[in-house]
Amino acid sequence: MKQPLLVFGSLLMLAACGDKARDKSPSRSTSPEPPKVRTVLEFLENPEALDETWAKCRNDLGVLGATGECVNAGYAKERLMMLGRERAIQSLKR
């Protein structure tokens, strides 16, 4: 009779430990927000940010090349070369 109670008590203690471990895990609400991805228009309006981001992206294409920041910086560079800064900005504001 004592053995089933001992097994039940042990299982109950283990189950309680599992709840505590889950409570300590970080929740989604406390996780830091991902960095904001700048748009093509933001890059065209801020040439320093474009040059800085583009330099980082070109230097590490394997890791950064497919990120939203790098893709948008690439499109901004392309529009800048094809249209010039003012026309590129105006074309995106329409």
Phi and psi in radians as a Rosetta constraint file:
Dihedral C 1 N 2 CA 2 C 2 CIRCULARHARMONIC -1.269 0.35
Dihedral N 2 CA 2 C 2 N 3 CIRCULARHARMONIC -0.546 0.35
Dihedral C 2 N 3 CA 3 C 3 CIRCULARHARMONIC -1.129 0.35
Dihedral N 3 CA 3 C 3 N 4 CIRCULARHARMONIC -0.810 0.35
Dihedral C 3 N 4 CA 4 C 4 CIRCULARHARMONIC -1.085 0.35
Dihedral N 4 CA 4 C 4 N 5 CIRCULARHARMONIC -0.636 0.35
Dihedral C 4 N 5 CA 5 C 5 CIRCULARHARMONIC -1.167 0.35
Dihedral N 5 CA 5 C 5 N 6 CIRCULARHARMONIC -0.650 0.35
Dihedral C 5 N 6 CA 6 C 6 CIRCULARHARMONIC -1.148 0.35
Dihedral N 6 CA 6 C 6 N 7 CIRCULARHARMONIC -0.745 0.35
Dihedral C 6 N 7 CA 7 C 7 CIRCULARHARMONIC -1.132 0.35
Dihedral N 7 CA 7 C 7 N 8 CIRCULARHARMONIC -0.798 0.35
Dihedral C 7 N 8 CA 8 C 8 CIRCULARHARMONIC -1.074 0.35
Dihedral N 8 CA 8 C 8 N 9 CIRCULARHARMONIC -0.751 0.35
Dihedral C 8 N 9 CA 9 C 9 CIRCULARHARMONIC -1.116 0.35
Dihedral N 9 CA 9 C 9 N 10 CIRCULARHARMONIC -0.711 0.35
Dihedral C 9 N 10 CA 10 C 10 CIRCULARHARMONIC -1.117 0.35
Dihedral N 10 CA 10 C 10 N 11 CIRCULARHARMONIC -0.751 0.35
Dihedral C 10 N 11 CA 11 C 11 CIRCULARHARMONIC -1.128 0.35
Dihedral N 11 CA 11 C 11 N 12 CIRCULARHARMONIC -0.666 0.35
Dihedral C 11 N 12 CA 12 C 12 CIRCULARHARMONIC -1.126 0.35
Dihedral N 12 CA 12 C 12 N 13 CIRCULARHARMONIC -0.709 0.35
Dihedral C 12 N 13 CA 13 C 13 CIRCULARHARMONIC -1.158 0.35
Dihedral N 13 CA 13 C 13 N 14 CIRCULARHARMONIC -0.718 0.35
Dihedral C 13 N 14 CA 14 C 14 CIRCULARHARMONIC -1.131 0.35
Dihedral N 14 CA 14 C 14 N 15 CIRCULARHARMONIC -0.684 0.35
Dihedral C 14 N 15 CA 15 C 15 CIRCULARHARMONIC -1.135 0.35
Dihedral N 15 CA 15 C 15 N 16 CIRCULARHARMONIC -0.677 0.35
Dihedral C 15 N 16 CA 16 C 16 CIRCULARHARMONIC -1.164 0.35
Dihedral N 16 CA 16 C 16 N 17 CIRCULARHARMONIC -0.628 0.35
Dihedral C 16 N 17 CA 17 C 17 CIRCULARHARMONIC -1.143 0.35
Dihedral N 17 CA 17 C 17 N 18 CIRCULARHARMONIC -0.661 0.35
Dihedral C 17 N 18 CA 18 C 18 CIRCULARHARMONIC -1.096 0.35
Dihedral N 18 CA 18 C 18 N 19 CIRCULARHARMONIC -0.663 0.35
Dihedral C 18 N 19 CA 19 C 19 CIRCULARHARMONIC -1.116 0.35
Dihedral N 19 CA 19 C 19 N 20 CIRCULARHARMONIC -0.698 0.35
Dihedral C 19 N 20 CA 20 C 20 CIRCULARHARMONIC -1.161 0.35
Dihedral N 20 CA 20 C 20 N 21 CIRCULARHARMONIC -0.679 0.35
Dihedral C 20 N 21 CA 21 C 21 CIRCULARHARMONIC -1.137 0.35
Dihedral N 21 CA 21 C 21 N 22 CIRCULARHARMONIC -0.658 0.35
Dihedral C 21 N 22 CA 22 C 22 CIRCULARHARMONIC -1.207 0.35
Dihedral N 22 CA 22 C 22 N 23 CIRCULARHARMONIC -0.594 0.35
Dihedral C 22 N 23 CA 23 C 23 CIRCULARHARMONIC -1.166 0.35
Dihedral N 23 CA 23 C 23 N 24 CIRCULARHARMONIC -0.504 0.35
Dihedral C 23 N 24 CA 24 C 24 CIRCULARHARMONIC -1.426 0.35
Dihedral N 24 CA 24 C 24 N 25 CIRCULARHARMONIC -0.262 0.35
Dihedral C 24 N 25 CA 25 C 25 CIRCULARHARMONIC -1.218 0.35
Dihedral N 25 CA 25 C 25 N 26 CIRCULARHARMONIC 2.530 0.35
Dihedral C 25 N 26 CA 26 C 26 CIRCULARHARMONIC -1.162 0.35
Dihedral N 26 CA 26 C 26 N 27 CIRCULARHARMONIC 2.389 0.35
Dihedral C 26 N 27 CA 27 C 27 CIRCULARHARMONIC -1.531 0.35
Dihedral N 27 CA 27 C 27 N 28 CIRCULARHARMONIC 2.895 0.35
Dihedral C 27 N 28 CA 28 C 28 CIRCULARHARMONIC -1.148 0.35
Dihedral N 28 CA 28 C 28 N 29 CIRCULARHARMONIC -0.523 0.35
Dihedral C 28 N 29 CA 29 C 29 CIRCULARHARMONIC -1.271 0.35
Dihedral N 29 CA 29 C 29 N 30 CIRCULARHARMONIC -0.424 0.35
Dihedral C 29 N 30 CA 30 C 30 CIRCULARHARMONIC -1.626 0.35
Dihedral N 30 CA 30 C 30 N 31 CIRCULARHARMONIC -0.116 0.35
Dihedral C 30 N 31 CA 31 C 31 CIRCULARHARMONIC -1.258 0.35
Dihedral N 31 CA 31 C 31 N 32 CIRCULARHARMONIC 2.542 0.35
Dihedral C 31 N 32 CA 32 C 32 CIRCULARHARMONIC -1.165 0.35
Dihedral N 32 CA 32 C 32 N 33 CIRCULARHARMONIC 2.567 0.35
Dihedral C 32 N 33 CA 33 C 33 CIRCULARHARMONIC -1.242 0.35
Dihedral N 33 CA 33 C 33 N 34 CIRCULARHARMONIC 2.510 0.35
Dihedral C 33 N 34 CA 34 C 34 CIRCULARHARMONIC -1.156 0.35
Dihedral N 34 CA 34 C 34 N 35 CIRCULARHARMONIC 2.648 0.35
Dihedral C 34 N 35 CA 35 C 35 CIRCULARHARMONIC -1.090 0.35
Dihedral N 35 CA 35 C 35 N 36 CIRCULARHARMONIC 2.562 0.35
Dihedral C 35 N 36 CA 36 C 36 CIRCULARHARMONIC -1.214 0.35
Dihedral N 36 CA 36 C 36 N 37 CIRCULARHARMONIC 2.348 0.35
Dihedral C 36 N 37 CA 37 C 37 CIRCULARHARMONIC -1.584 0.35
Dihedral N 37 CA 37 C 37 N 38 CIRCULARHARMONIC 2.146 0.35
Dihedral C 37 N 38 CA 38 C 38 CIRCULARHARMONIC -1.322 0.35
Dihedral N 38 CA 38 C 38 N 39 CIRCULARHARMONIC 2.567 0.35
Dihedral C 38 N 39 CA 39 C 39 CIRCULARHARMONIC -1.459 0.35
Dihedral N 39 CA 39 C 39 N 40 CIRCULARHARMONIC 2.966 0.35
Dihedral C 39 N 40 CA 40 C 40 CIRCULARHARMONIC -1.062 0.35
Dihedral N 40 CA 40 C 40 N 41 CIRCULARHARMONIC -0.746 0.35
Dihedral C 40 N 41 CA 41 C 41 CIRCULARHARMONIC -1.092 0.35
Dihedral N 41 CA 41 C 41 N 42 CIRCULARHARMONIC -0.732 0.35
Dihedral C 41 N 42 CA 42 C 42 CIRCULARHARMONIC -1.066 0.35
Dihedral N 42 CA 42 C 42 N 43 CIRCULARHARMONIC -0.688 0.35
Dihedral C 42 N 43 CA 43 C 43 CIRCULARHARMONIC -1.161 0.35
Dihedral N 43 CA 43 C 43 N 44 CIRCULARHARMONIC -0.707 0.35
Dihedral C 43 N 44 CA 44 C 44 CIRCULARHARMONIC -1.161 0.35
Dihedral N 44 CA 44 C 44 N 45 CIRCULARHARMONIC -0.589 0.35
Dihedral C 44 N 45 CA 45 C 45 CIRCULARHARMONIC -1.387 0.35
Dihedral N 45 CA 45 C 45 N 46 CIRCULARHARMONIC -0.273 0.35
Dihedral C 45 N 46 CA 46 C 46 CIRCULARHARMONIC -2.253 0.35
Dihedral N 46 CA 46 C 46 N 47 CIRCULARHARMONIC 1.482 0.35
Dihedral C 46 N 47 CA 47 C 47 CIRCULARHARMONIC -1.069 0.35
Dihedral N 47 CA 47 C 47 N 48 CIRCULARHARMONIC -0.556 0.35
Dihedral C 47 N 48 CA 48 C 48 CIRCULARHARMONIC -1.139 0.35
Dihedral N 48 CA 48 C 48 N 49 CIRCULARHARMONIC -0.755 0.35
Dihedral C 48 N 49 CA 49 C 49 CIRCULARHARMONIC -1.131 0.35
Dihedral N 49 CA 49 C 49 N 50 CIRCULARHARMONIC -0.685 0.35
Dihedral C 49 N 50 CA 50 C 50 CIRCULARHARMONIC -1.083 0.35
Dihedral N 50 CA 50 C 50 N 51 CIRCULARHARMONIC -0.857 0.35
Dihedral C 50 N 51 CA 51 C 51 CIRCULARHARMONIC -1.090 0.35
Dihedral N 51 CA 51 C 51 N 52 CIRCULARHARMONIC -0.733 0.35
Dihedral C 51 N 52 CA 52 C 52 CIRCULARHARMONIC -1.138 0.35
Dihedral N 52 CA 52 C 52 N 53 CIRCULARHARMONIC -0.815 0.35
Dihedral C 52 N 53 CA 53 C 53 CIRCULARHARMONIC -1.166 0.35
Dihedral N 53 CA 53 C 53 N 54 CIRCULARHARMONIC -0.751 0.35
Dihedral C 53 N 54 CA 54 C 54 CIRCULARHARMONIC -1.095 0.35
Dihedral N 54 CA 54 C 54 N 55 CIRCULARHARMONIC -0.671 0.35
Dihedral C 54 N 55 CA 55 C 55 CIRCULARHARMONIC -1.122 0.35
Dihedral N 55 CA 55 C 55 N 56 CIRCULARHARMONIC -0.741 0.35
Dihedral C 55 N 56 CA 56 C 56 CIRCULARHARMONIC -1.126 0.35
Dihedral N 56 CA 56 C 56 N 57 CIRCULARHARMONIC -0.749 0.35
Dihedral C 56 N 57 CA 57 C 57 CIRCULARHARMONIC -1.152 0.35
Dihedral N 57 CA 57 C 57 N 58 CIRCULARHARMONIC -0.746 0.35
Dihedral C 57 N 58 CA 58 C 58 CIRCULARHARMONIC -1.153 0.35
Dihedral N 58 CA 58 C 58 N 59 CIRCULARHARMONIC -0.551 0.35
Dihedral C 58 N 59 CA 59 C 59 CIRCULARHARMONIC -1.286 0.35
Dihedral N 59 CA 59 C 59 N 60 CIRCULARHARMONIC -0.429 0.35
Dihedral C 59 N 60 CA 60 C 60 CIRCULARHARMONIC -2.439 0.35
Dihedral N 60 CA 60 C 60 N 61 CIRCULARHARMONIC 1.113 0.35
Dihedral C 60 N 61 CA 61 C 61 CIRCULARHARMONIC -1.081 0.35
Dihedral N 61 CA 61 C 61 N 62 CIRCULARHARMONIC -0.581 0.35
Dihedral C 61 N 62 CA 62 C 62 CIRCULARHARMONIC -1.135 0.35
Dihedral N 62 CA 62 C 62 N 63 CIRCULARHARMONIC -0.621 0.35
Dihedral C 62 N 63 CA 63 C 63 CIRCULARHARMONIC -1.752 0.35
Dihedral N 63 CA 63 C 63 N 64 CIRCULARHARMONIC -0.841 0.35
Dihedral C 63 N 64 CA 64 C 64 CIRCULARHARMONIC -1.624 0.35
Dihedral N 64 CA 64 C 64 N 65 CIRCULARHARMONIC -0.348 0.35
Dihedral C 64 N 65 CA 65 C 65 CIRCULARHARMONIC -0.980 0.35
Dihedral N 65 CA 65 C 65 N 66 CIRCULARHARMONIC -0.552 0.35
Dihedral C 65 N 66 CA 66 C 66 CIRCULARHARMONIC -1.713 0.35
Dihedral N 66 CA 66 C 66 N 67 CIRCULARHARMONIC 0.068 0.35
Dihedral C 66 N 67 CA 67 C 67 CIRCULARHARMONIC -1.281 0.35
Dihedral N 67 CA 67 C 67 N 68 CIRCULARHARMONIC 2.774 0.35
Dihedral C 67 N 68 CA 68 C 68 CIRCULARHARMONIC -1.030 0.35
Dihedral N 68 CA 68 C 68 N 69 CIRCULARHARMONIC -0.696 0.35
Dihedral C 68 N 69 CA 69 C 69 CIRCULARHARMONIC -1.039 0.35
Dihedral N 69 CA 69 C 69 N 70 CIRCULARHARMONIC -0.822 0.35
Dihedral C 69 N 70 CA 70 C 70 CIRCULARHARMONIC -1.216 0.35
Dihedral N 70 CA 70 C 70 N 71 CIRCULARHARMONIC -0.689 0.35
Dihedral C 70 N 71 CA 71 C 71 CIRCULARHARMONIC -1.095 0.35
Dihedral N 71 CA 71 C 71 N 72 CIRCULARHARMONIC -0.808 0.35
Dihedral C 71 N 72 CA 72 C 72 CIRCULARHARMONIC -1.157 0.35
Dihedral N 72 CA 72 C 72 N 73 CIRCULARHARMONIC -0.655 0.35
Dihedral C 72 N 73 CA 73 C 73 CIRCULARHARMONIC -1.124 0.35
Dihedral N 73 CA 73 C 73 N 74 CIRCULARHARMONIC -0.682 0.35
Dihedral C 73 N 74 CA 74 C 74 CIRCULARHARMONIC -1.106 0.35
Dihedral N 74 CA 74 C 74 N 75 CIRCULARHARMONIC -0.767 0.35
Dihedral C 74 N 75 CA 75 C 75 CIRCULARHARMONIC -1.122 0.35
Dihedral N 75 CA 75 C 75 N 76 CIRCULARHARMONIC -0.673 0.35
Dihedral C 75 N 76 CA 76 C 76 CIRCULARHARMONIC -1.107 0.35
Dihedral N 76 CA 76 C 76 N 77 CIRCULARHARMONIC -0.762 0.35
Dihedral C 76 N 77 CA 77 C 77 CIRCULARHARMONIC -1.070 0.35
Dihedral N 77 CA 77 C 77 N 78 CIRCULARHARMONIC -0.734 0.35
Dihedral C 77 N 78 CA 78 C 78 CIRCULARHARMONIC -1.106 0.35
Dihedral N 78 CA 78 C 78 N 79 CIRCULARHARMONIC -0.821 0.35
Dihedral C 78 N 79 CA 79 C 79 CIRCULARHARMONIC -1.121 0.35
Dihedral N 79 CA 79 C 79 N 80 CIRCULARHARMONIC -0.651 0.35
Dihedral C 79 N 80 CA 80 C 80 CIRCULARHARMONIC -1.086 0.35
Dihedral N 80 CA 80 C 80 N 81 CIRCULARHARMONIC -0.757 0.35
Dihedral C 80 N 81 CA 81 C 81 CIRCULARHARMONIC -1.211 0.35
Dihedral N 81 CA 81 C 81 N 82 CIRCULARHARMONIC -0.652 0.35
Dihedral C 81 N 82 CA 82 C 82 CIRCULARHARMONIC -1.377 0.35
Dihedral N 82 CA 82 C 82 N 83 CIRCULARHARMONIC -0.681 0.35
Dihedral C 82 N 83 CA 83 C 83 CIRCULARHARMONIC -1.999 0.35
Dihedral N 83 CA 83 C 83 N 84 CIRCULARHARMONIC -0.337 0.35
Dihedral C 83 N 84 CA 84 C 84 CIRCULARHARMONIC 1.511 0.35
Dihedral N 84 CA 84 C 84 N 85 CIRCULARHARMONIC 2.793 0.35
Dihedral C 84 N 85 CA 85 C 85 CIRCULARHARMONIC -1.071 0.35
Dihedral N 85 CA 85 C 85 N 86 CIRCULARHARMONIC -0.896 0.35
Dihedral C 85 N 86 CA 86 C 86 CIRCULARHARMONIC -1.118 0.35
Dihedral N 86 CA 86 C 86 N 87 CIRCULARHARMONIC -0.803 0.35
Dihedral C 86 N 87 CA 87 C 87 CIRCULARHARMONIC -1.157 0.35
Dihedral N 87 CA 87 C 87 N 88 CIRCULARHARMONIC -0.643 0.35
Dihedral C 87 N 88 CA 88 C 88 CIRCULARHARMONIC -1.141 0.35
Dihedral N 88 CA 88 C 88 N 89 CIRCULARHARMONIC -0.741 0.35
Dihedral C 88 N 89 CA 89 C 89 CIRCULARHARMONIC -1.119 0.35
Dihedral N 89 CA 89 C 89 N 90 CIRCULARHARMONIC -0.817 0.35
Dihedral C 89 N 90 CA 90 C 90 CIRCULARHARMONIC -1.086 0.35
Dihedral N 90 CA 90 C 90 N 91 CIRCULARHARMONIC -0.656 0.35
Dihedral C 90 N 91 CA 91 C 91 CIRCULARHARMONIC -1.169 0.35
Dihedral N 91 CA 91 C 91 N 92 CIRCULARHARMONIC -0.482 0.35
Dihedral C 91 N 92 CA 92 C 92 CIRCULARHARMONIC -1.531 0.35
Dihedral N 92 CA 92 C 92 N 93 CIRCULARHARMONIC -0.353 0.35
Dihedral C 92 N 93 CA 93 C 93 CIRCULARHARMONIC -1.454 0.35
Dihedral N 93 CA 93 C 93 N 94 CIRCULARHARMONIC -0.212 0.35
